[in-house]
Amino acid sequence: MLDIRDLTPGDGLACDAVMRTLPDWFGYEPGLEDCARAVRTQAGRVAVDDGEVVGFATWERRTGDSAEITWAAVRKDRRNSGVGTSIVEAVCEDLRAQGFRLALAMTSARSKDVVPTHDAYEETRAFWRARGFLFVTELNIWETDFALLMVRPLGPIAPAPQTPA
Ligand SMILES: CC(C)(COP(=O)(O)OP(=O)(O)OC[C@H]1O[C@@H](n2cnc3c(N)ncnc32)[C@H](O)[C@@H]1OP(=O)(O)O)[C@@H](O)C(=O)NCCC(=O)NCCS
């Protein structure tokens, strides 16, 4: 049975192994190194099945109002069976419980390759959209791809009571 529990620094190697099953999405070495750091230092959730980590997500505070889901991945052979949804819903619940009003995420809007190649991130964008993340804007902040900033309200959006920290 799938268990969605808190990420711990001891999960680092298992999360690295999940990432290595997804070269079509995560083939860029500096990105893999950034993720390796994130799974050892940031908060998050892991999906565990039969004692094995099959997926994870990490997150980091951005402002008093918002936190960003920095990395999310499900082992290649376990994709499209609800694992990612369970992880993202658990993380959004954690963020709501901690008082955040917005969950942010970034994914590839499109590659910067001049010659068009298969867009593995089409499914990824559909996944986030189906999980309630709205597409905000494209940003030119990455070397290989244009980034797509996405945001999901974690509850009703009313006037903020005070200036965020
Ligand atoms: C994106 C990613 C994290 C999503 O995780 P996932 O486990 O594959 O996603 P899910 O199975 O929860 O949802 C995908 C589809 O599976 C199906 N699904 C959802 N829950 C399901 C369930 N309980 N049973 C069977 N199928 C289900 C749905 O068709 C869903 O499509 P929808 O988005 O139209 O609802 C994962 O596919 C992945 O690691 N992709 C490659 C790396 C990547 O893109 N990471 C994110 C970078 S921003």
The ligand as a Tripos MOL2 file, in Angstrom:
@<TRIPOS>MOLECULE
LIG
   48    50     1     0     0
SMALL
NO_CHARGES

@<TRIPOS>ATOM
      1 C1          4.7570   14.6720  -13.3570 C.3       1 LIG1
      2 C2          4.7490   13.5130  -12.3820 C.3       1 LIG1
      3 C3          5.4230   13.9260  -11.0560 C.3       1 LIG1
      4 C4          3.2920   13.1520  -12.0940 C.3       1 LIG1
      5 O1          3.2500   12.0000  -11.2830 O.3       1 LIG1
      6 P1          2.3490   10.7410  -11.7150 P.3       1 LIG1
      7 O2          2.3810    9.7890  -10.6000 O.co2     1 LIG1
      8 O3          2.8020   10.2420  -13.0460 O.co2     1 LIG1
      9 O4          0.9310   11.4430  -11.8580 O.3       1 LIG1
     10 P2         -0.5190   10.8080  -11.5510 P.3       1 LIG1
     11 O5         -0.5060    9.3540  -11.9030 O.co2     1 LIG1
     12 O6         -0.9380   11.1870  -10.2000 O.co2     1 LIG1
     13 O7         -1.3940   11.6310  -12.5840 O.3       1 LIG1
     14 C5         -1.1630   11.5000  -13.9780 C.3       1 LIG1
     15 C6         -2.3460   10.8560  -14.6460 C.3       1 LIG1
     16 O8         -2.5130    9.5630  -14.0890 O.3       1 LIG1
     17 C7         -3.9000    9.2740  -13.9920 C.3       1 LIG1
     18 N1         -4.2320    9.0280  -12.5780 N.ar      1 LIG1
     19 C8         -4.3470    9.8940  -11.5600 C.ar      1 LIG1
     20 N2         -4.6950    9.2560  -10.4320 N.ar      1 LIG1
     21 C9         -4.7930    7.9610  -10.7680 C.ar      1 LIG1
     22 C10        -5.1140    6.7880  -10.0330 C.ar      1 LIG1
     23 N3         -5.4160    6.8420   -8.7130 N.pl3     1 LIG1
     24 N4         -5.0840    5.6090  -10.6770 N.ar      1 LIG1
     25 C11        -4.7670    5.5470  -11.9780 C.ar      1 LIG1
     26 N5         -4.4850    6.6170  -12.7220 N.ar      1 LIG1
     27 C12        -4.4920    7.8100  -12.1190 C.ar      1 LIG1
     28 C13        -4.6400   10.4160  -14.5200 C.3       1 LIG1
     29 O9         -4.9720   10.1350  -15.8750 O.3       1 LIG1
     30 C14        -3.6590   11.5500  -14.4370 C.3       1 LIG1
     31 O10        -3.9360   12.4040  -15.4740 O.3       1 LIG1
     32 P3         -4.6400   13.8050  -15.1530 P.3       1 LIG1
     33 O11        -3.4940   14.7340  -14.8780 O.co2     1 LIG1
     34 O12        -5.3550   14.0820  -16.4340 O.co2     1 LIG1
     35 O13        -5.5410   13.6550  -13.9750 O.co2     1 LIG1
     36 C15         5.4690   12.2460  -12.9490 C.3       1 LIG1
     37 O14         4.7750   11.7600  -14.0960 O.3       1 LIG1
     38 C16         6.9080   12.4900  -13.3370 C.2       1 LIG1
     39 O15         7.8010   12.2530  -12.5170 O.2       1 LIG1
     40 N6          7.1330   12.9390  -14.5640 N.am      1 LIG1
     41 C17         8.4730   13.1140  -15.1020 C.3       1 LIG1
     42 C18         9.2370   14.1810  -14.3590 C.3       1 LIG1
     43 C19         8.4660   15.4780  -14.2410 C.2       1 LIG1
     44 O16         7.9020   15.9690  -15.1970 O.2       1 LIG1
     45 N7          8.4870   16.0380  -13.0090 N.am      1 LIG1
     46 C20         7.8550   17.3040  -12.7330 C.3       1 LIG1
     47 C21         8.7810   18.4080  -13.1160 C.3       1 LIG1
     48 S1          8.0260   20.0040  -12.8850 S.3       1 LIG1
@<TRIPOS>BOND
     1     1     2 1
     2     2     3 1
     3     2     4 1
     4     2    36 1
     5     4     5 1
     6     5     6 1
     7     6     7 2
     8     6     8 1
     9     6     9 1
    10     9    10 1
    11    10    11 2
    12    10    12 1
    13    10    13 1
    14    13    14 1
    15    14    15 1
    16    15    16 1
    17    15    30 1
    18    16    17 1
    19    17    18 1
    20    17    28 1
    21    18    19 ar
    22    18    27 ar
    23    19    20 ar
    24    20    21 ar
    25    21    22 ar
    26    21    27 ar
    27    22    23 1
    28    22    24 ar
    29    24    25 ar
    30    25    26 ar
    31    26    27 ar
    32    28    29 1
    33    28    30 1
    34    30    31 1
    35    31    32 1
    36    32    33 2
    37    32    34 1
    38    32    35 1
    39    36    37 1
    40    36    38 1
    41    38    39 2
    42    38    40 1
    43    40    41 1
    44    41    42 1
    45    42    43 1
    46    43    44 2
    47    43    45 1
    48    45    46 1
    49    46    47 1
    50    47    48 1
@<TRIPOS>SUBSTRUCTURE
     1 LIG1         1 GROUP 0 **** ****
